[in-house]
Amino acid sequence: MAWLMKLGRKACLSSSTTHFLKLHCRACQPSPSASRFSFSRELFAKNQTRHYISRMHKSAFEDHILRLLRSEIQYEMEVAPPKEAVSVFSSFTVEDRPGEQWLRLRRKYGDNEDIKIEVTMFDGFQRSGDKGEDVQMHISLIVDVCKGDDSNPLEFICSAWPNALVIRKVFMLKRHKMPPKPYIGPDFVELDDELQDALQEFLEARGVNDELAIFLHQYMMNKDKAEYIHWMEKVKSFVAK
């Protein structure tokens, strides 16, 4: 009888212990909501780390750009800084257009002529010398000669080389209702030699000559440097934001 009672107590104790352990294990297991919170927290931490690393890489990259820009600006300003642009050359007023690749010159000639010149920055080059080691930069210019406000201008398309001005084309330009494909005459070099000389003298009398070509090359070299520095300053300001 005693052994039956001991066996019963063991069975009861074993059953109670098993039930307690099951309850304890259930209590130790995380709930689904807790698991999701833990996963979200880990994901957030990883994203924050990636964002921090990305920001560090971006900062280092931008700092490198800024250092290069500052160094280049300092070099240009120390070696050969741009000069202040002149506003007058000979009888022409000079109208600079900062931030653009154009320059405009104007003057009066005689009683009724208005002369306007539109000039590009350097837009080409040619090589000279036995091995092509000498480079000559090219500037294009358009010269309009008007007689009165309502008159159609006589237009000259020219090339300015470092020490010479060359006429390429001469034609009448209609102010209004310009046809889509107007006849603008032959190339200047195809004209009669005496006519070429006469038209060349016509422009030279109005100050459009080799001296103007020399001035334009000096002016555009200075403008090119000033525009380059200004461009770097704008890029630097953007990257530094």
C-alpha positions as CSV (number, residue, x, y, z in Angstrom):
1,M,0.0,0.0,0.0
2,A,2.8,2.4,0.9
3,W,4.5,1.8,-2.4
4,L,1.3,2.6,-4.2
5,M,1.1,6.0,-2.4
6,K,4.7,6.8,-3.2
7,L,4.1,6.0,-6.9
8,G,1.0,8.2,-6.9
9,R,3.0,11.1,-5.3
10,K,5.8,10.7,-7.9
11,A,3.3,10.7,-10.7
12,C,1.6,13.8,-9.3
13,L,4.9,15.6,-8.8
14,S,6.0,14.7,-12.3
15,S,2.8,15.9,-13.8
16,S,3.0,19.2,-11.8
17,T,6.6,19.8,-12.7
18,T,5.9,19.2,-16.4
19,H,3.0,21.6,-16.4
20,F,5.1,24.3,-14.6
21,L,7.9,23.9,-17.2
22,K,5.5,24.2,-20.1
23,L,4.0,27.4,-18.6
24,H,7.5,28.8,-17.9
25,C,8.6,28.1,-21.5
26,R,5.5,29.7,-22.9
27,A,6.3,32.8,-20.8
28,C,9.9,32.9,-22.0
29,Q,8.9,32.8,-25.7
30,P,8.6,36.3,-27.3
31,S,5.2,37.3,-28.6
32,P,4.7,37.9,-32.4
33,S,4.4,41.7,-31.8
34,A,7.6,41.7,-29.8
35,S,9.4,39.8,-32.6
36,R,8.2,42.3,-35.2
37,F,9.4,45.3,-33.0
38,S,12.8,43.7,-32.5
39,F,13.2,43.2,-36.3
40,S,12.1,46.7,-37.1
41,R,14.5,48.1,-34.6
42,E,17.4,46.1,-36.2
43,L,16.4,47.2,-39.7
44,F,16.2,50.8,-38.5
45,A,19.7,50.5,-37.0
46,K,21.1,49.0,-40.2
47,N,19.5,51.8,-42.4
48,Q,20.9,54.4,-40.1
49,T,24.3,52.9,-40.4
50,R,24.1,52.8,-44.2
51,H,22.8,56.4,-44.3
52,Y,25.7,57.5,-42.0
53,I,28.3,55.8,-44.2
54,S,26.7,57.2,-47.3
55,R,26.7,60.7,-45.8
56,M,30.3,60.3,-44.8
57,H,31.3,59.2,-48.4
58,K,29.4,62.1,-49.9
59,S,31.0,64.5,-47.5
60,A,34.5,63.3,-48.3
61,F,33.7,63.4,-52.0
62,E,32.4,66.9,-51.8
63,D,35.3,68.1,-49.7
64,H,37.7,66.7,-52.3
65,I,35.8,68.7,-55.0
66,L,36.0,71.8,-52.9
67,R,39.7,71.5,-52.3
68,L,40.4,71.1,-56.0
69,L,38.2,74.1,-56.9
70,R,39.8,76.3,-54.2
71,S,43.3,75.2,-55.4
72,E,42.5,76.0,-59.0
73,I,40.9,79.4,-58.2
74,Q,43.9,80.3,-56.1
75,Y,46.3,79.3,-58.8
76,E,44.5,81.3,-61.5
77,M,44.3,84.4,-59.2
78,E,48.0,84.2,-58.2
79,V,49.6,83.4,-61.5
80,A,47.7,85.7,-63.9
81,P,44.5,87.2,-62.4
82,P,42.0,88.7,-64.9
83,K,42.1,92.4,-65.4
84,E,39.2,94.7,-65.1
85,A,37.4,94.8,-68.5
86,V,37.7,97.9,-70.5
87,S,34.6,99.7,-71.7
88,V,36.1,101.7,-74.6
89,F,38.4,100.8,-77.5
90,S,39.2,103.5,-80.1
91,S,35.8,105.0,-81.1
92,F,33.9,101.9,-79.9
93,T,32.0,101.4,-76.7
94,V,32.5,97.9,-75.4
95,E,29.5,96.1,-73.8
96,D,30.6,93.0,-72.0
97,R,28.0,90.3,-71.3
98,P,29.2,88.5,-68.1
99,G,28.2,84.8,-68.1
100,E,27.7,84.8,-71.9
101,Q,30.0,84.0,-74.8
102,W,29.4,87.2,-76.6
103,L,30.6,90.8,-76.6
104,R,29.1,93.8,-78.3
105,L,30.8,96.9,-79.7
106,R,29.0,100.1,-80.9
107,R,30.0,103.3,-82.5
108,K,28.7,106.2,-84.7
109,Y,30.3,107.0,-88.0
110,G,29.6,110.2,-90.0
111,D,26.2,111.8,-89.7
112,N,23.9,108.8,-90.1
113,E,25.7,105.5,-89.7
114,D,25.4,103.2,-86.7
115,I,27.9,100.4,-86.5
116,K,27.2,97.3,-84.2
117,I,29.6,94.4,-83.9
118,E,28.7,91.1,-82.2
119,V,31.7,89.1,-81.2
120,T,32.1,85.5,-80.0
121,M,34.6,84.2,-77.6
122,F,37.2,81.8,-79.0
123,D,35.3,79.4,-81.3
124,G,38.0,77.6,-83.3
125,F,41.7,77.4,-84.1
126,Q,44.2,76.6,-86.7
127,R,47.7,75.2,-86.5
128,S,50.7,76.6,-88.2
129,G,54.5,75.9,-88.4
130,D,56.3,72.9,-89.8
131,K,54.9,70.5,-87.2
132,G,51.7,72.4,-86.3
133,E,53.2,73.5,-83.0
134,D,51.8,77.0,-83.3
135,V,48.1,77.4,-82.5
136,Q,46.1,80.5,-83.6
137,M,42.8,81.0,-82.0
138,H,39.8,82.1,-84.0
139,I,37.0,84.6,-83.2
140,S,33.9,85.2,-85.2
141,L,32.3,88.6,-85.5
142,I,29.3,90.1,-87.3
143,V,29.5,93.7,-88.3
144,D,26.2,95.6,-89.1
145,V,26.4,99.0,-90.8
146,C,23.1,100.9,-90.7
147,K,22.1,104.2,-92.3
148,G,19.1,105.3,-90.3
149,D,16.9,103.5,-87.9
150,D,14.6,102.0,-90.5
151,S,17.3,101.0,-93.1
152,N,18.4,97.4,-93.7
153,P,22.0,97.0,-92.6
154,L,24.9,95.9,-94.7
155,E,26.3,92.9,-92.8
156,F,29.8,91.6,-92.8
157,I,30.7,88.1,-91.5
158,C,34.3,88.2,-90.4
159,S,37.1,86.2,-88.8
160,A,39.5,87.7,-86.3
161,W,42.8,86.0,-86.1
162,P,45.5,87.1,-83.6
163,N,46.9,89.8,-85.9
164,A,44.5,90.1,-88.8
165,L,40.8,90.6,-89.6
166,V,39.4,88.7,-92.6
167,I,36.1,89.2,-94.3
168,R,34.2,86.0,-95.2
169,K,30.8,87.2,-96.4
170,V,29.0,90.5,-97.3
171,F,25.2,90.8,-97.8
172,M,22.2,93.0,-97.1
173,L,20.2,91.9,-94.1
174,K,16.4,92.6,-94.1
175,R,15.1,93.7,-90.7
176,H,11.6,92.4,-91.3
177,K,10.3,89.4,-93.2
178,M,13.6,87.8,-93.8
179,P,13.1,85.0,-96.3
180,P,13.9,81.5,-95.0
181,K,16.8,81.0,-97.5
182,P,18.0,84.4,-98.6
183,Y,20.6,84.8,-101.3
184,I,23.7,86.2,-99.5
185,G,26.1,86.4,-102.4
186,P,29.3,84.5,-103.0
187,D,32.2,84.0,-100.6
188,F,34.3,87.1,-100.2
189,V,37.4,85.6,-101.7
190,E,35.4,84.9,-104.9
191,L,34.7,88.6,-105.5
192,D,36.7,90.7,-107.9
193,D,40.0,91.7,-106.3
194,E,39.3,95.4,-106.7
195,L,35.9,95.0,-105.1
196,Q,37.5,93.0,-102.2
197,D,40.0,95.9,-101.7
198,A,37.2,98.5,-101.8
199,L,35.0,96.6,-99.2
200,Q,38.1,96.1,-97.0
201,E,38.8,99.8,-97.1
202,F,35.1,100.5,-96.3
203,L,35.4,98.5,-93.1
204,E,38.8,99.9,-92.2
205,A,37.6,103.5,-92.4
206,R,35.0,102.6,-89.7
207,G,37.6,101.1,-87.4
208,V,37.0,97.4,-88.3
209,N,40.6,96.4,-89.0
210,D,43.6,94.4,-87.9
211,E,44.0,96.6,-84.7
212,L,40.5,95.6,-83.7
213,A,41.3,91.9,-84.2
214,I,44.4,92.3,-81.9
215,F,42.3,94.0,-79.3
216,L,39.5,91.4,-79.5
217,H,42.0,88.5,-78.9
218,Q,43.5,90.3,-75.9
219,Y,40.0,91.1,-74.5
220,M,38.8,87.5,-75.0
221,M,41.8,86.0,-73.4
222,N,41.0,88.1,-70.3
223,K,37.3,87.4,-70.5
224,D,37.9,83.6,-70.9
225,K,39.9,83.6,-67.7
226,A,37.4,85.7,-65.8
227,E,34.5,83.5,-66.9
228,Y,36.4,80.4,-66.0
229,I,37.1,81.7,-62.4
230,H,33.4,82.8,-62.1
231,W,32.3,79.4,-63.3
232,M,34.4,77.7,-60.6
233,E,33.1,80.0,-57.9
234,K,29.5,79.1,-58.8
235,V,30.3,75.4,-58.8
236,K,32.1,75.8,-55.4
237,S,29.1,77.6,-53.9
238,F,26.7,74.9,-55.1
239,V,28.8,72.0,-53.7
240,A,29.4,73.8,-50.4
241,K,25.6,74.1,-49.7
